[in-house]
Amino acid sequence: MFIYLWWQFMLIAKSNYIRKLIIESKEADLARINLSNIPGGPEIFEKAARFCYGVNFDITVLNVAALRCAAEYLQMTDLYCENNLCSRTEDFLSQVPLSSLSGALVVLKSCEDLLPMAEDLKIVQRCVDVASAKACVEANFPSRSPPNWWTEELTILDVSFFEKIITSMKSGGAKALTIASAIITYAERSLRDLVRDHSGNGIKSLDSGESDIRIQQRDLLQSIVALMPPEKAAFPINFLCRLLRTGIFLRAANICKNELEKRISVILEHATVDDLLVLSFSYDGERQFDHESIRRIISGFVEKEKNVSVFNGGDFKEASSTAMQRVAKTVDAYLGEIATSVDLSISKFNGIANLVPKGARKVDDDLYRAIDIYLKVSKMPTLLVSWITRIVDDLKLSYRVIYCRLIQI
């Protein structure tokens, strides 16, 4: 962007940058100067020029950061002219946008195109400090409905700025559930089709190419998971399962997927069959994902229960906790749901079934039904039939199931 110097007199009076360009120029008759690098571009320079000539214009939450950066770039400080653009924009910044959460976030959003100057001038940090402090207050003492309105406000930000606010909230002592609430809303907005849509309409798992959008989504997901507070039970299991399915679909880094698997393992007793099915099928429902994630999750939960039992001086093989029994029932029902899948190998089916300790099953009815469905679909050889049915304890079958079994024989 070039400006022609018939404007120069009023500009020189308030901009030391332009004054120096003219003084230091080697051209005898300098006709124009290059201001291509001015923050905010031509539109913001026009407003700065209007300011120099005393023409009215509005300073708003949308343009104040750009005007502040442009004023710094043009060296329009009070050192050269009283009540210059730097001080005018500073006053507005302090009195208007930085007095509210919404205002601070709008200014912070506008700073995305003003880096690194907006950071050098501490505009970014000031907005982050205000936004994080006011978000914590809103989380504890909501000022309007719905109570989590502030989490929606955060979703306008790029993930790097969102990360700054979450980090600041953590440093300020925000509760894990408060942080989790913000992260859930942000993930559901920024990865809307992948996290919120259970059906996966319009998303084909077979689209495996590394497109720019796919890479951006993967980076975003990994950043979101890295922000999670250390408290493993801070997030609902359904959300974690949907996030893990997204990670599998996007081929996220192992460290990302492993973190999600560990979090699900810790609270697996709260999982429903639908939660496990979210992890098992692709978005279009046409094929199954690798069941290794399910195996690791169940195995991690069983290991946790074993450690708790040993710590309490009990015998893990003889007695199972209520949580372990709930997981056993869920796993058996889950096996019944996936038993109809033609690409489910016997080793995978049997491997998942055997992860659950026998003592955790009070009744084997659900497991028997799952095996019965699997045998009918797979049509496996007689030798393998006797092998897979050995995982069922006949003494744990209800009379109704035994009667049905005798009729079939």
GIWO-V560154 format. One record per residue. N is the residue number from 1. OMEGA is omega in degrees with one decimal (999 if undefined). Layout:
{{N OMEGA} {N OMEGA}}
//
This chain:
{{1 179.0} {2 172.6} {3 179.7} {4 -164.7} {5 166.0} {6 174.5} {7 -158.8} {8 -168.5} {9 -179.7} {10 178.1} {11 -179.5} {12 -177.6} {13 -175.4} {14 -179.3} {15 178.3} {16 179.9} {17 179.4} {18 177.9} {19 -179.1} {20 178.6} {21 -177.6} {22 -178.1} {23 -175.5} {24 -179.0} {25 179.1} {26 178.4} {27 -179.8} {28 179.9} {29 -177.3} {30 -174.8} {31 -178.2} {32 178.1} {33 -176.9} {34 176.6} {35 -175.7} {36 -175.1} {37 -177.6} {38 178.9} {39 178.3} {40 175.9} {41 -174.7} {42 -177.5} {43 -179.3} {44 177.3} {45 178.8} {46 179.1} {47 177.3} {48 178.8} {49 176.7} {50 178.9} {51 -178.8} {52 -177.8} {53 175.9} {54 179.0} {55 -177.7} {56 172.0} {57 -176.0} {58 166.6} {59 -177.0} {60 177.2} {61 -179.2} {62 -175.0} {63 -173.6} {64 -179.7} {65 179.1} {66 178.2} {67 178.6} {68 179.4} {69 178.6} {70 178.4} {71 177.9} {72 180.0} {73 -178.8} {74 -179.4} {75 179.4} {76 -178.2} {77 -179.9} {78 177.6} {79 -176.6} {80 179.2} {81 -177.6} {82 179.7} {83 -177.1} {84 -172.4} {85 178.6} {86 -177.9} {87 178.8} {88 -179.7} {89 177.5} {90 179.2} {91 -179.8} {92 -179.0} {93 -177.8} {94 -172.4} {95 -174.0} {96 -173.6} {97 -176.8} {98 175.4} {99 -179.0} {100 178.4} {101 -177.7} {102 179.8} {103 179.6} {104 -178.5} {105 178.3} {106 177.8} {107 179.6} {108 177.1} {109 -178.9} {110 -179.2} {111 -178.6} {112 -179.6} {113 -175.7} {114 -178.6} {115 4.9} {116 -173.6} {117 -179.4} {118 175.4} {119 179.6} {120 -179.8} {121 178.3} {122 178.4} {123 -179.8} {124 -176.7} {125 179.0} {126 177.7} {127 179.3} {128 -179.2} {129 -179.9} {130 -177.0} {131 -178.4} {132 -179.9} {133 -178.6} {134 176.3} {135 177.8} {136 178.2} {137 -179.8} {138 -179.8} {139 -178.2} {140 -177.9} {141 -176.4} {142 -178.9} {143 178.5} {144 -177.9} {145 -8.2} {146 -174.0} {147 -178.7} {148 -179.0} {149 -176.7} {150 178.6} {151 176.8} {152 -179.9} {153 -177.8} {154 -173.9} {155 178.2} {156 -172.1} {157 167.0} {158 -174.0} {159 -179.7} {160 176.9} {161 174.9} {162 178.4} {163 179.6} {164 -179.1} {165 178.9} {166 178.3} {167 178.8} {168 178.3} {169 177.0} {170 179.6} {171 179.9} {172 176.5} {173 178.8} {174 180.0} {175 -179.6} {176 -179.6} {177 176.7} {178 177.8} {179 -178.7} {180 -179.9} {181 179.4} {182 -178.1} {183 179.5} {184 -179.3} {185 -179.1} {186 -179.8} {187 -177.8} {188 176.9} {189 -173.9} {190 176.5} {191 -169.3} {192 -175.7} {193 -175.9} {194 -173.8} {195 -173.7} {196 -175.3} {197 -178.5} {198 -175.3} {199 -179.1} {200 -178.8} {201 177.6} {202 -179.5} {203 -178.2} {204 -179.4} {205 -178.1} {206 175.9} {207 -169.8} {208 -178.9} {209 -179.1} {210 178.2} {211 179.2} {212 -180.0} {213 -179.9} {214 179.3} {215 178.2} {216 179.0} {217 179.1} {218 178.2} {219 179.2} {220 179.2} {221 -178.2} {222 176.4} {223 -179.9} {224 -179.5} {225 -180.0} {226 -179.2} {227 -174.3} {228 178.3} {229 -176.0} {230 -179.8} {231 -172.2} {232 -174.5} {233 -176.3} {234 -175.0} {235 175.3} {236 -175.9} {237 179.2} {238 177.8} {239 179.8} {240 179.3} {241 178.8} {242 178.7} {243 178.6} {244 176.5} {245 177.1} {246 178.4} {247 178.3} {248 -179.5} {249 -177.1} {250 -177.9} {251 179.3} {252 179.4} {253 -178.2} {254 -178.6} {255 178.0} {256 -178.3} {257 179.2} {258 178.8} {259 179.0} {260 178.3} {261 179.5} {262 -179.9} {263 178.2} {264 180.0} {265 -176.0} {266 -176.2} {267 -174.7} {268 179.9} {269 178.8} {270 -177.6} {271 172.2} {272 176.5} {273 179.6} {274 178.2} {275 179.8} {276 178.4} {277 175.4} {278 -178.8} {279 -168.4} {280 -174.8} {281 177.3} {282 -175.1} {283 -179.8} {284 177.3} {285 -175.4} {286 178.7} {287 -178.7} {288 169.7} {289 173.1} {290 -177.1} {291 -178.3} {292 178.0} {293 177.7} {294 -180.0} {295 -178.5} {296 -180.0} {297 -180.0} {298 179.7} {299 179.2} {300 178.4} {301 179.6} {302 178.9} {303 177.7} {304 179.3} {305 178.8} {306 180.0} {307 178.1} {308 -179.5} {309 179.3} {310 -179.8} {311 -179.7} {312 176.6} {313 -178.8} {314 177.8} {315 -174.4} {316 -176.8} {317 -175.1} {318 -176.6} {319 178.4} {320 179.5} {321 176.2} {322 179.5} {323 179.9} {324 178.8} {325 178.0} {326 179.3} {327 178.8} {328 -179.9} {329 179.5} {330 -179.7} {331 179.9} {332 177.7} {333 177.4} {334 178.2} {335 177.2} {336 -179.4} {337 -177.0} {338 -175.4} {339 -178.1} {340 -178.3} {341 -175.1} {342 -178.4} {343 178.4} {344 -178.1} {345 179.5} {346 -179.0} {347 178.3} {348 179.3} {349 -178.1} {350 -179.3} {351 178.6} {352 -178.9} {353 -176.2} {354 176.3} {355 -178.3} {356 178.0} {357 -178.1} {358 -178.7} {359 -178.8} {360 -179.8} {361 176.4} {362 177.3} {363 -177.4} {364 -175.9} {365 -177.4} {366 178.6} {367 179.5} {368 179.5} {369 179.7} {370 179.6} {371 -179.7} {372 178.2} {373 -177.4} {374 -179.4} {375 -179.0} {376 -178.4} {377 -173.1} {378 -178.1} {379 -175.9} {380 -179.6} {381 -177.7} {382 -178.4} {383 -179.7} {384 177.7} {385 -179.8} {386 -179.0} {387 -176.5} {388 -178.2} {389 178.9} {390 179.8} {391 178.3} {392 176.3} {393 -178.2} {394 -178.3} {395 -179.7} {396 176.7} {397 178.8} {398 -179.5} {399 -178.6} {400 179.7} {401 178.8} {402 -179.4} {403 178.5} {404 -179.5} {405 179.7} {406 179.3} {407 -179.1} {408 179.1} {409 999}}
//
